[in-house]
C-alpha cells in the first residue's frame, strides 16, 4: 500500500525535497505552504499523487480544516512532516513584540496546531509517523538567532512529550534536528530586526564564524528521511548531517565540562 504524506512548508527547501523524494518513491503527498505556486511543476509531473494545499500553519482553525481535507483527498494519513518555519534574525533586544509573536506563531504554535490536528486521525488508524523538523542548534542559544533556537528548543520538548503520549496508539515520532542546508532560510525565509549599532562588532564576528557557505542541497538529506520512515523502531531524535553531528557532540562536551566545573556550587543546594 502506498503511503500518504502530509508536509508543511513544502514549497521550498527541506519540505520540497522531502515531497520530491516521496513522490519519486511512488507515495502520495499533500504538500502545503502559504504559497503553493512553486509546486506547479511537481503537480504537472505527479497529477494523480500530489495535492497542493495553501495553508498558513499559524491559523489553528485552517490547520484543522486542512488536515481534514487531506484525509478526505487520499483517505488517510501515514507520514506527517512538520516542517514549516522561518528565521527571526537579530539580537534579542532588537526584536519587536510583533516580530517575536509572529515568529512563534509559525515556528512553535504552528507545529503544535498541526500535531493536534493529525493525532486524532492517526490514533483512529492505529498507526502513523510524525516527523518534527527542528535544528541541530536547538540545544542552546547563539547570538542573533536566539529566538529561532528558542522556538526549536521548545518544540524539542513539546514533541518529546507528544511521543510519549501517542506511543500507546501506534504512532511513532521522530525529531529531526537538521543541520545547515541551503533551504533559503537565511534569505526568503528570514525576518530581520532593525540593527542596533552597539551590536555591530558581535554581528560581524558571527557573520565571520558562519562564513558564506549556504550548506548542501536539501535533496541530500531526503534519503535519510526516506530511511527513517521505513524503520520499524525509529529514533526519537536524529541529527541530520555529519558535520552537524560533530558540532552537537562538541557543544554537549563543552556543556558537560561547564556543569562539572560548578558541581561544587550545585551540590550546596539540597534539591
N, C-alpha and C positions, 0 to 999 in steps of 0.2 A: 504493500500500500504506500503510495506517495504521501509524504508529509506536507502539512500546511504550515507555512511560516508567517508570522506577523512581525514586521520590522519597522521600528520608528526611526526617524531621521535617515530615511533610505535614499534621499535624492543625491547624496554625495558621500565621499569619504568611506568610512568603515561600513555604514549601513548599505550603501550602494554596492560595495564589494561583496558583502555577505549575500545580498539579494542576487547578484550575478552568479555567485557560486552555487547557491541553492537552485536557481533556475537551470543552470547548466547541468546539474545533477538530476534533473527531471522532477524536482519538487515544485509545489505550488506556493506562491508568495503573495501576501497582501503587503504592499510597500506603501508606507505612509510618510508624509512630510508636509510642511506648511505649503510648499510649492512642489508639485509633482511633475511639472513640465520637463525637468531634466531627465525624467524616466520615460519619455515618449519613445526613444529608440528601443528600450527594453520591451516596452509594450508592443511595439510592432514585431519584435523578434519572438516574443512569447505571448501571443494574443490570448491563448487559452489557459495559461497557467500563472499569469500575472494580473493582479488587480491593483491599480493605483488609487490611493485614497488620500485626499487632502485632510490633514489633521494637525491641529495645534494642541500639543500634549498638555499645555498649561490650562486648558479648558476641560475641567473634570467631566462635565456632562457630555461634551463632544467626544471625549475618550471612551466613555461607556457606550455611547451610541456607535462609535466607530468599531469597537470590538464586536458588538452585536452584529453589525453589518458584515464584518469579516467572517464571522462564524456562518452567517447566512449565505455568504458567497461560495464557500467551499465545504460547508457542513461541519467543520471542526477546526480546532487549532492544535498544533503539535509542538511548535517551537516559537517562542516569543523572544525577540531580540530587542531589549530595552536600550536603545542606542541614542535617541535624540538628545542633543545638548549643544551648548555653546560655551564660549570663554569670556569671562569678565577680566580684562587685563588692566591692572593698575594697583597702586598701593592702597591698603585698607582705608587710610584716612581720606583718600581722594574719591572713593566710590560714593555716589549719591544713594539715598534711600531708594529712589525709583530704580536705579541700576541693580542694586542688591536684590530687591524683591523680584524684579523681572528675571534675574539670573536664577534664583532659587525656584521660581515658578516653573521654569523649564527643567533645569538640571536635577532638582530634587523632587519637587512635588509632581512634576510631570511623570517621572518614572514611577512614583508611588501610585498615581492615578491609573497608570497602565496595569501595574501589578494588581491593584484592587479589581480592575475590570476583567482581567483574564482568569484570575484564580477560580471563580465560580464555574466557568466553562471547563477548565482543566480538571477541577475536582469532580464534576459530573461525569467526565470521561474516565476518571481514574488514572490519568496519565498526562504527561506533558513536560516540556522543558522551558525554563525561564533563564535566559542569558542576560545578565545585567552588566552593561559596559560601564566600568569606572576608569580608574587610571592607576598607573604604577606609582604616581605621586600622591595617592590618597592616604598614605600612611603618615603624612606630615605636610605642613605648610611651607611654601617657598615665597620669598618676596616677589610681589607684583602679580602672582597667580594664587594668592592665598584663599580667595573666595571660591575660586574654581576647585581647589583642593578640598576646601571645607565641604562643598556640596558632594563631592565624590566620597569623602570620608563618611559623611552622614549616610550616603547610600550604601556603603560597605556594611555599616552596622545594621541599617534597616533591612537590607536584603539578606543578611546572615540570619536575622531573626525570622524573616519570611521563610527561609529554607527549613528551619526547624518546624515552623507552623504547618507547612504544606507537605512535608515528607510523608505523614501517615496517609495521604490521599494519592500517593503515587506520582507526585510532582517533584521533579529534580531541578535544583537551582545551581547555577554556576556564576560567580562574579568574575568577569573578565577584566583584569587590571591591565589595560592596554599600555603599550609603550608609545613612543613618539612616531606616528605615521603621518604621511603627507595627506592629511584629510581636509585641508583648508580651514582648520580650526583657528589658526592664527591670522587668517585673512577674512574670508567671508563669514566665518563663524565667531568673530570677535566683536565685543563691545568694549571700547576703551574709555578709561576715565580721563578727566582733564588733568594733565600732569602738573604737579606742584614742583617748582624748580628745586626745592630743598632735597628732593629725591633723585635729581639728575645723576649724581655720581653713582648711586646704587643701581639706578636703571641702566646706566652704561655698563656697569660691572656684570649685571645679569645678562644683558644682550651679548657681551663678550663670552660669557660662560656657555650660553646656549649655541652661539655661532649661527651660521647661515644654512646649515643642513636641515631641510624640511623633513627628513626621515624617509624611510622606504615607502613604496606604494602600498596603499591599504590592501590591495589584492594579495600581497604576500602573507597577510595574516589570515586570509579566508580558509586555506587548507587546515589550519589549526582548529578553527571553529567547526569546520565540517567533521573533523575527527572527534572533537568534544561531543557533538550531538549524537554520535554513534556509540559512545561509551556507555555501557550498562550501569556503571557506577562512576559518574563524572566527579571531578574535584569541586569542592565548594568555591575555592579561589584558584585562579590561574593567572600568572603573569605572562602576557603575550608579547614576546620579544626577548631574544637572548641578551642583548645589551641592557635592556631594562631590568632583566632578572639580576644581572650582576650589580646594577646600581641599587636595586632594592636590598640585596644582601648586604651591600656596603653600608647603606643607611641603617639597616637593622643592627649591624655590628656597632656602629657609632652610637646608636641609641642605647644599646645594652651596656656599652662602656660608660656612658654618662650615668645610667642608673647605678652601676657598681661604684662609681666614684663618689656618689652621695648616699650610698646604702646606710652609712652610719647615722646620717640625719633622718632618713626614712624610718629607721628602727627605733628612734626615740619616741615615736607615737605608737600607741598600742593597737590601732585599728587594723 
